[in-house]
Amino acid sequence: MHDRDDLDTSIADGIITPEQAAAIRARRAANDEPFKLVSNFGDVFLCVGLLFVYWSQGAFLRLADVPTLWVNVGFAVLFWLIAEFFVFGARRKFPAVVAILLFAMSVHDAASLWLGDISLRGMVFGYVAGIESNVRVVEHLGVVTAALFVALLRFRQPIIVLGLGLCATLLAFTLARQYMAETPARLVLAGCGIAFLVIGFILDMRDRARTGMYHEWALWLFVLGSPLTVHPIFLGLIGEQLAATGTRSFNEFIRLDIEGLIWAVTALATGFMLLGLLLDRRSLVASTLLYLSAILTYATFRSGLGISTAAAIVPLTIGILVILLGVGWDHARAALLRIVPFRSAFRPPTRY
């Protein structure tokens, strides 16, 4: 606490710059996955103000003598200028990210005057009946993706990759849904997830100590790529089992004798956990917890303890396992790196 106060005081006195303080903090956190989005409550306070500004946009839209296009474009320009101030002037990361997000939303609001409105469900998942409707989803996603891409080029904030990558992935998935069924289209999601993980790994290798900017770009790529890779694979396995057995409810599903599926899911979950340890990225492990919970629920139910007992035991078991792995992460990773033959390809183990 005193070190943080000393750094803040040094910045205020002009002894060091905010960039130098950030580098010092990053080096202190280099033994883990450095993550810092909110500096203090002042950042949250500024974000509340930004949300009120965006809220006022609706009131301007209801004014009869103000053209809707002017309102949307005006607020988009306003949020862009606010982002310019927070990124290059005040250097407040969280308010800058919120301003960029509101900029993209305002751009989308302006574009919707020509593209037409679309439901949130259709916008996010692309599950809209008919080719014409899917084209509309592509157009809306294209506008948001373009807005975030322009913001990324200008502001270079790593967290923008999270929104940009998600929009681009949904855009690719929606396009795929126009030409193939939903199940094979999931391969597009998995392909995008794997691509994000590979890029994240390359960036990690360029900053193994995680004291520069590459690690932050890699962090958000792993946060996005992990679920995009894990969920399509696991859901594909479970979906095939449901289709093969004609099962339509969870109660029917857990009563099936699906030992082969259980072993497959267990092997995949173990593989992702080992990969997460090797890459020193917890997001890969976190993405499998839902499926591990399903496995433990099934095993507990099949043992004769009942679904109520399973619902009580499984969260406790998962929670304890996560805590143990979290506390012993560095030790487990060091032990794993001692036995793999290609350890030099990964980040060195943390010294403790």
LOVOTI-687596 format. One record per residue (C-alpha): x, y, z; residue in one letter. Coordinates in steps of 0.2 Angstrom, whole numbers, plus 2048, in hexadecimal, padded with zeros to 3 digits. Each point is the difference from the previous one (the first is absolute). Layout:
XYZA...
***
This chain:
800800800M80E80C804H8097FC7F0D7F08047F6R7FE81180AD8138047FDD7FD7FE7EDL7F180A800D80880E80AT80F7FF7F5S7F58037F1I7F780E808A811808805D8067FE7EEG80F7F5805I7FA7F27F4I7F47FF7F2T7F07F5800P8087F57F3E80F7FD80BQ7F57FC80FA7F67F47F5A8107F77FBA8057FF812I7EF7F8805R8017F57F1A8117F9805R7FA7FD812R7F17F67F9A80B7F77F3A7FF7F080AN7ED7FE7FCD7F48067F3E801813801P7EE8087FFF7FB811804K7F18097F8L7FA80B80EV80C80B809S7F580780EN7EE804803F8038107F7G8007F67F0D7EF7F8805V7F9812804F8058067EEL7F87F17F8C7EF804809V8018117F9G8037F97EEL7F17F5802L7F580F805F8068097F1V7FB7F17F5Y7F07FF809W7FC8127FBS8027FB7EEQ7EE7F9801G7F9810806A80880A7F1F7F87F37F4L7EF804807R8028137FCL7F68037F0A80B80D7F9D8107F6801V8047F47F2P8037EE806T8107FE7F5L807810807W7FE7FA812V8087EF7FDN80E8077F6V80380E80DG8007F480FF80C7F57F6A80C80F7FDV7FE805812L8057EF807F80F7FF7F4W806810807L7FE7FB812I8097F07FBA80E80B7F9E801809810F8007F180CF80D7F67F5V80D80E7FBF7FC80D80EG7FA7FA810A8067EE7FDR7F17F7808R7FE7EF7F9K7EF7FB806F7F78107FBP8088007F0A7FA7EE7FCV7EE805805V80180F7F5A8067F67F1I7F27F3803L7F380E800L8088077F1F7FD7F07F7A7EE7FF806M7FD8117FAS8077FC7EFV7F57F17FFH7F180A805D80380C7F2A8027F27F4A7F07F8805S7F780E7F8L8047F87EFW8027EE806L7F07FF80AG7FE7FA812D8057EE805I7FD7F6810S80E7FE80CL7FE7ED7FFR8028017EDG80E80C801M80B7F680CV7FC7EE7FAF7FB8027EEG7F17F4803Y7F58097F4V7F47F77F4A8038037EEG80F8057F5I7FA8127FFE800802813S8117F8802N80680D7F3V7FA80D80CR8097F880FV8108007F5V7FD8137FCE7FE805813H80E7F5806L80B8077F2G7FD812806V8047FC812V8107F77FAT80580E7F5A7FE80D80EA80A7F680DL80E7FD7F3F8028127FDV800803812A80D7F3802L80B8087F3L7FF810808R8007FD813F80A7EF801R7F77FB810Q8027ED801P7EF7FC808I7F88067EFI8067F07F9V7F37F780BL7F280A7F8G8078007EFL8047EE800G7EF7FB806L7F780A7F3C80B7FA7F2A7FD7EE806T7ED802801L8018087EEL80A7F17FAA7F47F4808F7F08097F9T8087FF7EFL8037EE802A7EE7FD806R7FA8067EFQ8097F17F7Y8007F280DM7F77F980FA803806811E80A7F1806T80E8017F3P7FF813801A8067FE812R8117FB7F8L8028127FBV7FE806812L80D7F3805A80C8057F2G7FF812805C8037FB812G8107F67FBI80680E7F6A7FE80C80FF80A7F480BL80E7FE7F3V8028137FFI7FF801813G80E7F3801F80B8097F4I7FE810809L8047F8811D8107F97F8M8058117FCR7FE806812D8037F180BR80380B80FA7EF8097FDR807811804T7FC8087EFG7F08037F6M8007EF7F7Y7FA7F780FH7F080A802E7FB7FE7EEW8037ED802A7F6800810L7F08067F7W8037F57F1L8017F180CF7F080680AV7F78007EFL8087F17F8G7FE7F480ES7ED7FF801P7FF8017EDL80B7F17FET7F97F680FV7EE8027FFH7FD7FB7EDP80A7F0803I7F77FB810F7EF8057FAL8037F77F0G8047F080AL7F180280BI7F58057F1G8047F07F7E7FC7F580FQ7EF809802L7FC7FE7EDA8067EE800A7F57FB80FT7F180C7FDG802808811T7F7810802R802804813S80D80180DF7F87F380BN7FF7F47F2E8128047FBF8087FC811I7F77EF801R8087FA7F0L80F7F4801D80C80C7F7I8117FA807E8098037EFG7FA812800L806802812I8117FA7FCW80180B7F0A7FB80F80AV80C7FC80ET80E7FE7F5A7FD8107F7L7FE80A810A8107F8806T8098057F0G7FA812801F806801812M8117FA7FCL80180C7F1L7FB80E80CG80D7FB80CL80D7FF7F2L7FB8117F9L7FE808811D7EE8057FBR7F27FC80CR7F28057F4S8037EF7F7L7FC7F7811V7F180B804A7F87FD7F0S7FE7ED804T7F9802811L7EE7FF7FAL8037F07F8Y80A7F980FL7F080480AS7F57F77F4A80C7F0802I800801813L7ED802800T7FE7F17F5Y80C7F580AA7F8806811T7EE7FC7F9F8067EF7F9R8077FB811S7EF800807G80181080BL7F28097F6G7FF8117F6I7FE80A810S8107F9808T8098037F0A7FB8127FFA807802811A8107F77FEI8058057EFV802813803P80A7FC810L80B7F47F7T80380C7F1I80380F80CG80D7F680AI8097FA7F1L8018117F8V807808811I80D7F2801L8058027EEL800813802G80B800810V80C7F27F9G8008067EEW813805800D8057F0808H7F57F57F4A8078097F1R8127FE806A7FD7EE802A7F87FE7EFL80E8097F8L80D7F5808R7F97F07F7I7FB8077EEV80E7FE7F3P7FC8117F7F80080B810R80B80D7F7S7F18047F5A7F780780FF80180E80CR80D7FB80EP7F97FB811P7FD80D80DT80D80180DR7F97FF812Y
***
